[in-house]
């Protein structure tokens, strides 16, 4: 499931660091802290906070399986506008995400995990289905997917920066986003 929003800017920030296990990541983080070097997550949050402060933004920051997600909650933006794309650049947003937002004239946030992050393959057939058998195969896959995603969260809420009130109409979208992504849970990210 994907949430498309016309005015609520979602920012997708992918970190292309090599994925390491939780134990290794904790060990590396601990060693870095011994030598006064911030952990990668703290560095990313510091960068997000800096962009928010320079632009007088109130943001919510989330951890995703591939990086970070930012929601800008105190102002409306229009996908494709120069100031929007400049801001996405300041956040180091994923270039493919920026292009997709421009083409679809909306901001997007994936609410459910990618299948392969839950141990599943992509759907075996594409819509529109050409036969009843294809529809049945998709339905079987969808049931497996729905079951598999129960053990995962799509993102985890980390913190907020800024103190401006939430823009009108955003509260319900943010609540829906957090509920559907299981942002408050401690489930593994997928």
N, C-alpha and C positions, 0 to 999 in steps of 0.2 A: 504494500500500500504506500502511496505517495501523497503527501499533502501539498497541494499547489496553493500559493497565496499571491494575491495581486500586490498588496502593499507591505506585508510583513516580510522583511528581508531575512532570509536564512543564508548563512555563509558556510560553505563546505570547504574546510581546510584539511587537505590530505597531507600526512607526513609520510614520506616514502622511506622511512628508516626500516632497516631489517627487523622483522618481527622476532622477538625473543620470548622465551617462556617467562612466566610470572616470577619464578624464583631467580632466574638470571637477571631479569629487569630490576628486581628488588635489590639484588647484590650490587649491580652496576650503580644504581641510584645511591645506595648506601656508601659505596666507595667514593662516588663523585662528591657527596656531601662532606665526607671526611676532608677532602681537599678544597672545600669551599666552592665547588662548582654546582650550580643548580641542576636538579633533575630535569630531564626533557619536558615533562609536563609543566613544571614551574616556569621554564623558559617560554613555552608556548603561551601560558596564561599571562605572563608578563608582556609578551608581544600583543596579545589581544587587548589587555588593559591599556597599553600605550595607544593603540589605534582608537579605542573608545574615548580615552581622555582627550586626545588631540582633536577629535571631531565632536566632542560634547554628546556622546552617545550613552545610552543605558543599554547594556547587553547582558544576555544570559549565555554562559559558556558551558558546553557539554563535551564529553569525551565520546568518540566513536571508535569503532574497530580500526579504522584507517587514519584517524587523526582527531579533528575537532569540528564542532558545529557551533555557530554563533547565531543567536537571534537578536536582532536590534529591535527593541521594544518601545522606544520613545518617539520615533519618527516613522513616517511612511516613506517608501521609496518606490520607484518605478523601474522595473527590469529594463536594461538596455540604455538607460539615460547615462550621459557622460559622468555625472557626479556619482551615480550608483556604481558604475564600472571602476571609477577611480577608487572608491571605497573598498570594493571587492579586491582590487589590486593591493591596497594597503594591508588588508588582512591576509594576503597571499592565498586567496581563494583558488581552488582547483580550476585551471583554465577551461577544462571541458564543462564543468558546472557553469561557469560564467557564460560560455557560448550557448549552452542549453537554456539558461534563463533568458538570454537575449532572444533566442529563436522562439521560445514559447511565451514570451512576455509575462513571465511570472517567476516567483521563487519557489523552490521545491525542497521538500525534506522527506527522505525515506522514513516511513513509520515502522516498517517491519524489516527483519533481517534479510540479507541476500541469501538465497538458498544454499550456495556452496559454503557459506560460513556456518551453516547448520548441518553440514554433512550430506546435503542433497545435491542432485544435479539440477540444471535449469529445467523448466517444463519441457516435456517430451514433444509437445506440439505447440504451434503458434495459433493465435486467434486471427482471423475467423476459422473455425473448425470446418473442415471439408466433408467430414463424415461423422456419423454418430459414434463410431469407434474412437475417433480422435477426441471428441468431447468427453467420452468415458475415460480415456487415458489421462486427459487433463484433470478431470474430476478426481481420479485416484491420486494423482500427483499432488493436487491441492489439499486433499485430506492429510497426506503425509507431511506436507509443508506446514499446515496449520498445527499439527501435533508437534512437529520438531521445534517450531519457534517459541513454544511455551517455555522452553528452558533458557531463553536468551532475551537480552535487552538490545535495543538498537543504538541507544546512546545513554550516557549517564550525566545527570546534572552535576556540575562542579561548583560554579559560583556565579555571582553577578557583579558587574561593575557599573558605576554611575548611579545617580539618585533621582533622575527625572521620572515623573510618573509615566505609566504605560499609556501609549496612545489609545484612543477610543477604538473599541472593537477588537483589540488584540488579546485581551485577557482570556476569552473563550478559546481562541486559537492556541494560545500557549498551553492552557490546561489540557486541551485535546491532544496536542503534540506530546506533552509529558506523559499523559495517560497511555497513549497508544505505543510510545517508544519504551515504556517502563523505565523512564528516566530516573525515578527515585529508588529503583530496585538495586540490589547487589548482584543481579544475574550477570553471567559473562556476556561480554559484548559480541555481537555478530553482525 
